[in-house]
């Protein structure tokens, strides 16, 4: 489990290798990752945009930007949490992801929330430093 806290928003990420959906012989490795965003502050916030920086074991970088997550732009009141699961394909057997969410308060001000860097490694394989 990986964790980061920005402005009283706790983001935790739990990645899992999807062996059944992967095809290593074709250079296709698939991971799922579950993210929980917990509002530990005292203001209502909405997730507006996401940004991911994904690096595979060969150093190839992919950047993903867009509105919301999994088709939603959740609103989090104080004490609320939002959880979603998404996926990431790689051409190598390991990689790393890191990112940020753009959040908006009720008064319209926006700020970035860090998504912790997390490693994508196949279980029981020697981890690669990415």
Secondary structure as UniProt FT lines:
FT   STRAND          2..6
FT   TURN            7..8
FT   STRAND          9..17
FT   HELIX           19..21
FT   HELIX           24..26
FT   STRAND          28..39
FT   STRAND          45..56
FT   TURN            57..58
FT   STRAND          61..67
FT   TURN            70..71
FT   STRAND          75..76
FT   TURN            78..79
FT   STRAND          81..90
FT   STRAND          94..105
FT   TURN            106..107
FT   STRAND          110..121
FT   TURN            123..124
//
